[in-house]
Amino acid sequence: MPMDQSLRATLELFERSGDLHIVEREVDPRFELGAVLSLRGRGATQLFRNVKGSAMPVVGNLLNTREKIARALGLARHDVQPVIIRALDQGIPPVVVDDAPVHDVIVTGEPDIPGILPVPTWFEKERGPYITAGVITARDPETGRRNVSIARLLLLGGNRLMAGIAPTHHLSELLRRAASRGRALEIAVAIGNHPATLLASQMYVDLGHDEFDVAGALLGEPLRLARCTTVDLEAPAEAEIVIEGVLHAEERIEEGPVSEFPGFYVHYGAGHGVRVSAITHRRDAIYQAIMPGYEPEHLLLGGIAIGATTCRALRRVIPAVREVLVTEGGMGRLHAIITMHQPKRGEGKRAIMLAMGQVNLLKLVIVVDDDIDPEDWTQVEWALAARMRGERDIMIVPDMKADRCEPQHEDLTVTKVGIVATTRPGDEGRFEFARPPAEVIERVRREIGMY
């Protein structure tokens, strides 16, 4: 029997596990809703049933902890990265279906976006409301291959949006290719997706690698898609909402200050205009929002994807690599901890350089042995204290390529730092933990409730 591929399946799961909090009090989508999500932090998912000015409920803080992400995928916490890597290598292509709940209601012509969707305004100095959980589908004008991603979408009034897209992202490349052919780029924006679709959209894969294949592998079955009504694209059939429209390369719109993952206001200049031709949605649709800026869900979605794709790339060259964790403290983008099993001499530094080459964002990479839990900073700090030799193990590399989101970049370069905190050949016995006998520890663990 096909599984439920909707956002609702996860909400029901979280309700059973006590991870869903229903807010009955009226909440204003202008600043107040975001303030609630921020102050609730890593707590329960928030479902706002009474949103001022709209009959549509809003859900936020869906995937704001690693535990909830694992639970939503039906996995143990430490199995998430291996399963994502397998999904990247063994994708399951999507299928197109005729019966699509997201087509319960179809509004065409020039849909009034603010009149249909309760899009929050997040931060005081930003220009207006932003769609932040929209999974964008576009097609490569050269190859016909699909690309899936998330970009911030600013409401401009009526059926107009501004898309804030980094020039290095695949969607920008597709827009340039369309413009070179004298065409605009059709897009479909799905809001309210299953967590597998959200995670898949964040993967750092080659252009042409269909992220919906990854979503299918995470689901364990093909992702069901529905043909859009006004553009030649497909979108998740069980999404809550789909916005269809056209992205224009020549229509540049100054964005103003915006908050990205560093948490402070930045100015990226002009974005690109979008004209919306249709909005389709479920009859009782739920609007999904991701609290932007330096907030847990925003950091985790990107960080988990970067960690998995980086680990996959490193293992192809250095089999000793076990895991790559991109930390929340490092803005979910800039700091990584690599665990390795019995690395050979020099492999730790090699892993650091490969990781920095794989992801321009990374500027601090720490390598530890796989007896260290990278999610436990106390253990990582212990490895630095016990196993790092400063004169040999700290690498400082100036003028490396950086991303425009890097807070300290100068002309898109920054100094990057790598630290190796692992044992070396010949260290055997030097760092053996002092413990009671193993059999005693195991017996006490089994009987700990009796003490």
C-alpha positions as CSV (number, residue, x, y, z in Angstrom):
1,M,0.0,0.0,0.0
2,P,1.5,3.4,-0.9
3,M,2.6,5.5,2.0
4,D,1.3,8.9,3.0
5,Q,3.8,11.3,1.4
6,S,2.2,14.4,3.0
7,L,3.2,16.9,5.6
8,R,0.1,15.7,7.5
9,A,1.6,12.3,8.1
10,T,4.5,13.9,10.0
11,L,2.2,16.1,12.0
12,E,0.2,13.1,13.0
13,L,3.4,11.3,14.0
14,F,4.6,14.2,16.1
15,E,1.2,14.5,17.7
16,R,1.5,10.9,18.9
17,S,5.0,11.4,20.1
18,G,4.2,14.7,22.0
19,D,6.2,16.8,19.6
20,L,3.3,18.9,18.3
21,H,1.9,22.0,20.1
22,I,-1.3,23.5,18.8
23,V,-1.7,27.2,19.3
24,E,-5.3,28.3,19.5
25,R,-4.7,31.9,20.4
26,E,-4.8,34.4,17.5
27,V,-1.4,35.1,16.2
28,D,-0.3,37.9,13.9
29,P,1.8,36.7,10.9
30,R,3.6,40.1,11.0
31,F,6.5,39.5,13.4
32,E,4.4,37.8,16.2
33,L,4.3,34.3,14.6
34,G,8.1,34.4,14.0
35,A,8.7,35.5,17.6
36,V,6.8,32.5,18.9
37,L,8.8,30.1,16.7
38,S,12.1,31.7,17.7
39,L,11.3,31.7,21.4
40,R,10.1,28.1,21.2
41,G,13.4,27.2,19.6
42,R,14.1,23.5,19.6
43,G,10.8,22.6,21.3
44,A,7.7,21.1,19.8
45,T,6.5,21.8,16.3
46,Q,4.0,24.7,16.4
47,L,0.6,24.5,14.6
48,F,-1.1,27.9,14.6
49,R,-4.8,27.4,14.0
50,N,-5.9,31.0,14.3
51,V,-3.8,33.3,12.1
52,K,-4.9,36.9,11.9
53,G,-6.3,37.8,8.5
54,S,-6.5,34.2,7.2
55,A,-8.5,31.0,7.5
56,M,-5.4,28.9,6.7
57,P,-3.4,27.5,9.6
58,V,0.4,27.8,9.7
59,V,2.9,25.2,10.9
60,G,6.5,26.0,11.9
61,N,9.5,24.5,13.7
62,L,8.8,21.2,12.0
63,L,12.4,19.9,11.7
64,N,14.1,21.9,14.4
65,T,16.1,19.0,16.1
66,R,18.1,16.1,14.7
67,E,15.8,13.7,16.7
68,K,12.7,15.0,15.0
69,I,14.3,14.8,11.5
70,A,15.3,11.1,12.2
71,R,11.8,10.3,13.6
72,A,10.1,11.9,10.5
73,L,12.2,9.6,8.3
74,G,11.6,6.6,10.4
75,L,15.2,6.3,11.4
76,A,17.5,6.3,14.5
77,R,19.3,9.6,14.9
78,H,22.8,8.2,13.9
79,D,21.4,6.5,10.8
80,V,20.3,9.7,9.1
81,Q,23.6,10.4,7.3
82,P,24.2,6.9,6.0
83,V,20.7,6.7,4.7
84,I,21.0,10.0,2.9
85,I,24.3,8.9,1.3
86,R,22.6,5.7,0.1
87,A,19.7,7.8,-1.2
88,L,22.1,10.0,-3.2
89,D,23.7,6.9,-4.8
90,Q,20.5,4.8,-5.2
91,G,17.7,7.2,-6.0
92,I,14.2,6.2,-6.9
93,P,12.7,8.3,-9.8
94,P,9.3,10.0,-9.2
95,V,6.1,9.0,-10.9
96,V,3.4,11.3,-12.3
97,V,-0.2,10.7,-11.0
98,D,-3.6,12.1,-12.0
99,D,-5.1,12.3,-8.6
100,A,-3.5,15.1,-6.7
101,P,-4.8,16.5,-3.4
102,V,-2.9,19.7,-4.1
103,H,-5.3,20.4,-7.0
104,D,-8.4,20.5,-4.8
105,V,-8.6,24.3,-5.3
106,I,-7.1,25.9,-8.5
107,V,-6.8,29.7,-8.8
108,T,-5.5,31.0,-12.1
109,G,-5.2,34.3,-13.9
110,E,-3.3,36.7,-11.6
111,P,-3.8,35.2,-8.1
112,D,-3.5,37.6,-5.2
113,I,-0.9,35.8,-3.2
114,P,-1.3,37.8,0.1
115,G,-5.1,37.2,-0.1
116,I,-4.7,33.5,-0.4
117,L,-1.6,32.6,1.8
118,P,-0.8,33.8,5.3
119,V,2.9,34.5,4.6
120,P,4.8,35.7,7.7
121,T,6.9,38.9,7.9
122,W,9.9,37.8,10.0
123,F,12.3,40.6,10.8
124,E,11.9,44.3,11.6
125,K,14.1,45.8,8.8
126,E,13.1,43.4,6.0
127,R,11.1,44.7,3.2
128,G,8.0,42.4,3.6
129,P,6.7,38.8,4.0
130,Y,8.9,36.0,2.8
131,I,8.0,32.5,1.7
132,T,10.7,30.4,3.3
133,A,9.7,26.7,2.9
134,G,8.9,26.7,-0.8
135,V,10.5,23.8,-2.7
136,I,11.2,25.2,-6.2
137,T,11.1,23.0,-9.2
138,A,12.6,24.2,-12.6
139,R,13.8,22.5,-15.8
140,D,17.1,23.0,-17.4
141,P,16.5,24.6,-20.8
142,E,19.5,22.8,-22.3
143,T,19.0,19.2,-21.0
144,G,15.4,19.1,-19.8
145,R,16.6,17.8,-16.5
146,R,14.8,18.8,-13.3
147,N,16.3,20.9,-10.5
148,V,14.9,21.2,-7.0
149,S,15.9,23.8,-4.4
150,I,14.7,26.3,-1.9
151,A,15.1,30.1,-2.2
152,R,13.6,32.9,-0.3
153,L,10.6,34.5,-2.1
154,L,9.6,38.1,-1.1
155,L,5.9,39.1,-1.6
156,L,5.6,42.3,-3.6
157,G,1.8,42.4,-3.8
158,G,-0.7,40.9,-6.1
159,N,0.8,38.0,-8.1
160,R,4.4,39.3,-7.9
161,L,7.3,37.8,-6.0
162,M,11.0,38.5,-5.8
163,A,13.4,35.5,-5.7
164,G,16.6,35.9,-3.8
165,I,18.9,33.4,-5.4
166,A,22.7,33.2,-4.9
167,P,24.5,33.5,-8.3
168,T,26.4,30.3,-7.7
169,H,23.2,28.2,-7.2
170,H,21.8,25.9,-9.8
171,L,18.6,27.8,-10.2
172,S,20.6,30.9,-11.1
173,E,22.4,28.9,-13.8
174,L,19.1,27.7,-15.2
175,L,17.8,31.2,-15.3
176,R,21.0,32.3,-17.2
177,R,20.5,29.5,-19.7
178,A,16.9,30.4,-20.2
179,A,17.8,34.1,-20.7
180,S,20.5,33.2,-23.3
181,R,17.6,31.6,-25.3
182,G,15.4,34.7,-24.9
183,R,13.1,32.9,-22.5
184,A,11.9,33.3,-19.0
185,L,12.2,30.3,-16.6
186,E,9.1,28.5,-15.5
187,I,9.0,27.5,-11.8
188,A,6.7,25.6,-9.5
189,V,6.9,26.3,-5.7
190,A,5.6,23.5,-3.4
191,I,4.8,24.5,0.1
192,G,3.9,22.0,2.9
193,N,6.0,19.0,1.9
194,H,7.0,15.7,3.5
195,P,10.3,16.0,5.3
196,A,12.0,13.7,2.8
197,T,11.2,16.2,0.0
198,L,12.4,19.1,2.1
199,L,15.7,17.4,2.9
200,A,16.2,16.2,-0.7
201,S,15.8,19.8,-2.0
202,Q,18.9,20.8,0.1
203,M,21.4,18.3,-1.3
204,Y,24.6,19.6,-2.8
205,V,24.6,17.5,-6.0
206,D,25.7,18.0,-9.6
207,L,23.4,19.9,-11.8
208,G,21.2,17.3,-13.5
209,H,21.0,15.0,-10.5
210,D,17.2,15.0,-9.8
211,E,16.6,15.8,-6.1
212,F,13.2,14.1,-6.4
213,D,15.1,10.8,-6.9
214,V,16.7,11.4,-3.5
215,A,13.3,12.1,-2.0
216,G,12.0,8.8,-3.4
217,A,14.9,6.9,-1.9
218,L,14.3,8.5,1.5
219,L,10.6,7.6,1.3
220,G,11.4,4.1,0.1
221,E,9.1,4.5,-2.9
222,P,8.7,6.9,-5.9
223,L,7.6,10.5,-4.9
224,R,4.3,11.1,-6.5
225,L,4.1,14.2,-8.7
226,A,1.3,16.0,-10.4
227,R,1.5,18.0,-13.6
228,C,1.1,21.8,-13.0
229,T,-1.8,23.6,-14.5
230,T,-0.2,26.6,-16.2
231,V,3.6,25.7,-16.5
232,D,5.3,22.6,-18.1
233,L,6.5,21.2,-14.8
234,E,5.5,18.7,-12.1
235,A,5.3,19.3,-8.3
236,P,4.6,17.0,-5.3
237,A,1.0,15.8,-5.6
238,E,0.5,15.6,-1.8
239,A,2.0,19.1,-1.1
240,E,-0.3,21.5,0.7
241,I,0.1,24.4,-1.8
242,V,1.8,24.9,-5.2
243,I,2.6,28.3,-6.7
244,E,3.1,28.3,-10.5
245,G,4.9,31.1,-12.3
246,V,7.7,32.5,-14.4
247,L,11.1,33.8,-13.2
248,H,12.4,36.7,-15.2
249,A,16.2,37.3,-15.6
250,E,15.8,40.8,-16.8
251,E,13.4,42.0,-14.0
252,R,15.7,43.0,-11.2
253,I,14.3,44.1,-7.9
254,E,16.3,45.6,-5.1
255,E,15.8,43.4,-2.0
256,G,17.1,45.5,0.8
257,P,18.3,44.1,4.2
258,V,17.6,40.4,4.7
259,S,18.6,37.9,7.4
260,E,20.3,34.7,6.3
261,F,21.9,31.9,8.3
262,P,24.5,34.2,10.0
263,G,21.6,35.8,11.9
264,F,22.3,39.4,11.0
265,Y,21.1,41.7,8.3
266,V,23.0,41.5,5.0
267,H,22.5,43.3,1.6
268,Y,22.7,41.0,-1.4
269,G,21.5,43.6,-3.9
270,A,18.8,42.9,-6.5
271,G,16.8,39.7,-6.9
272,H,14.7,38.5,-9.8
273,G,11.0,39.1,-10.4
274,V,8.5,36.3,-10.5
275,R,5.0,36.5,-12.0
276,V,2.6,34.0,-10.6
277,S,0.1,32.4,-13.0
278,A,-1.7,29.9,-10.6
279,I,-2.0,28.8,-7.0
280,T,-3.3,25.4,-6.3
281,H,-3.9,24.0,-2.9
282,R,-5.7,21.4,-0.8
283,R,-9.2,22.3,0.3
284,D,-8.0,22.5,4.0
285,A,-4.4,23.5,3.2
286,I,-1.8,24.1,5.9
287,Y,0.8,26.8,5.2
288,Q,4.4,25.7,6.2
289,A,7.0,28.2,7.3
290,I,10.7,27.8,8.1
291,M,11.9,30.5,10.6
292,P,14.8,32.0,8.7
293,G,18.1,33.4,10.0
294,Y,20.1,31.9,12.7
295,E,17.4,29.5,13.8
296,P,17.5,25.7,14.4
297,E,15.4,24.4,11.5
298,H,17.1,26.7,9.0
299,L,20.5,25.6,10.2
300,L,19.8,21.9,10.4
301,L,18.2,21.5,6.9
302,G,21.2,22.9,5.2
303,G,23.8,21.5,7.6
304,I,22.5,17.9,7.4
305,A,22.6,18.1,3.6
306,I,26.1,19.6,3.5
307,G,27.3,17.0,5.9
308,A,26.0,14.1,4.0
309,T,27.1,15.2,0.5
310,T,30.6,16.1,1.9
311,C,30.9,12.7,3.6
312,R,29.9,11.0,0.4
313,A,32.6,12.9,-1.5
314,L,35.3,12.3,1.0
315,R,34.7,8.6,1.4
316,R,35.3,8.1,-2.3
317,V,38.9,9.2,-1.8
318,I,39.5,8.5,1.9
319,P,37.7,5.3,3.0
320,A,38.6,6.0,6.7
321,V,36.1,8.9,6.8
322,R,33.1,7.9,8.9
323,E,30.9,11.0,9.4
324,V,30.8,14.7,8.6
325,L,28.8,16.8,11.0
326,V,28.1,20.4,10.1
327,T,27.5,22.2,13.4
328,E,24.6,24.5,14.3
329,G,27.0,26.8,16.2
330,G,28.9,27.3,12.9
331,M,25.7,28.6,11.4
332,G,24.8,25.2,9.9
333,R,27.2,26.0,7.0
334,L,30.7,27.1,8.1
335,H,32.1,24.6,10.7
336,A,32.4,20.8,10.2
337,I,33.7,17.9,12.4
338,I,35.0,14.9,10.5
339,T,35.3,11.5,12.2
340,M,37.8,9.0,10.9
341,H,38.6,5.4,11.7
342,Q,42.4,4.8,12.3
343,P,43.5,7.5,9.8
344,K,46.9,7.1,8.2
345,R,49.5,9.7,8.7
346,G,48.5,12.8,6.7
347,E,45.0,11.7,6.0
348,G,43.4,14.1,8.5
349,K,44.9,17.1,6.7
350,R,44.0,15.7,3.4
351,A,40.4,15.3,4.5
352,I,40.3,18.9,5.7
353,M,41.5,20.2,2.3
354,L,39.1,18.0,0.4
355,A,36.2,19.1,2.5
356,M,37.0,22.8,2.0
357,G,37.4,22.2,-1.7
358,Q,34.0,20.4,-1.8
359,V,32.1,23.2,0.0
360,N,33.1,26.8,-0.4
361,L,31.2,27.7,2.8
362,L,33.3,25.6,5.2
363,K,36.0,27.6,6.9
364,L,36.7,25.6,10.1
365,V,37.1,21.8,9.9
366,I,38.1,19.6,12.8
367,V,39.1,16.0,12.4
368,V,38.7,13.5,15.3
369,D,38.8,9.7,15.7
370,D,35.5,7.8,15.5
371,D,35.6,7.1,19.2
372,I,34.4,10.7,19.5
373,D,30.8,11.6,19.1
374,P,30.9,14.8,16.9
375,E,27.5,15.9,18.2
376,D,29.0,16.1,21.8
377,W,31.2,19.2,21.9
378,T,32.6,18.1,25.3
379,Q,34.0,15.0,23.6
380,V,35.3,17.1,20.7
381,E,37.0,19.5,23.1
382,W,38.5,16.5,24.9
383,A,40.0,15.3,21.6
384,L,41.5,18.8,21.0
385,A,43.0,18.8,24.5
386,A,44.3,15.2,24.4
387,R,45.3,14.6,20.8
388,M,46.1,17.9,19.1
389,R,49.7,19.1,18.8
390,G,49.5,22.7,17.9
391,E,52.8,23.0,16.1
392,R,51.8,20.2,13.7
393,D,48.0,19.9,13.7
394,I,46.7,23.4,13.0
395,M,46.4,24.5,9.4
396,I,45.8,28.1,8.5
397,V,45.2,28.7,4.8
398,P,44.6,32.3,3.7
399,D,42.8,33.6,0.6
400,M,40.7,30.5,0.0
401,K,37.5,30.8,-2.1
402,A,34.5,31.7,0.1
403,D,30.7,32.1,-0.4
404,R,29.0,35.5,-0.5
405,C,27.3,34.5,2.8
406,E,30.7,34.2,4.6
407,P,30.6,37.0,7.2
408,Q,34.3,37.8,6.9
409,H,35.0,37.4,3.2
410,E,37.1,39.9,1.3
411,D,36.5,39.7,-2.5
412,L,34.9,36.3,-1.9
413,T,38.0,34.9,-0.2
414,V,38.6,34.1,3.5
415,T,41.2,32.5,5.7
416,K,40.3,28.9,6.6
417,V,41.4,26.8,9.5
418,G,41.8,23.1,9.9
419,I,42.6,21.1,13.1
420,V,43.6,17.5,13.3
421,A,42.8,16.0,16.8
422,T,43.4,12.3,16.2
423,T,45.7,9.6,17.4
424,R,48.6,8.7,15.2
425,P,50.4,5.4,14.4
426,G,52.5,4.7,17.5
427,D,50.0,6.2,19.9
428,E,48.5,2.8,20.8
429,G,48.0,2.6,24.5
430,R,48.8,6.3,25.2
431,F,45.2,7.4,25.2
432,E,43.4,4.4,26.6
433,F,40.5,5.4,28.7
434,A,40.6,4.3,32.4
435,R,37.4,2.2,33.0
436,P,36.2,-0.6,35.1
437,P,36.3,-4.0,33.4
438,A,34.0,-4.2,30.4
439,E,31.9,-7.0,31.7
440,V,31.2,-5.0,34.9
441,I,30.1,-1.9,32.9
442,E,27.8,-4.1,30.7
443,R,26.2,-5.8,33.7
444,V,25.6,-2.4,35.5
445,R,24.2,-0.9,32.3
446,R,21.6,-3.7,32.1
447,E,20.7,-3.4,35.8
448,I,21.1,0.4,36.3
449,G,17.4,0.8,37.2
450,M,18.0,-1.5,40.2
451,Y,20.5,0.9,41.9
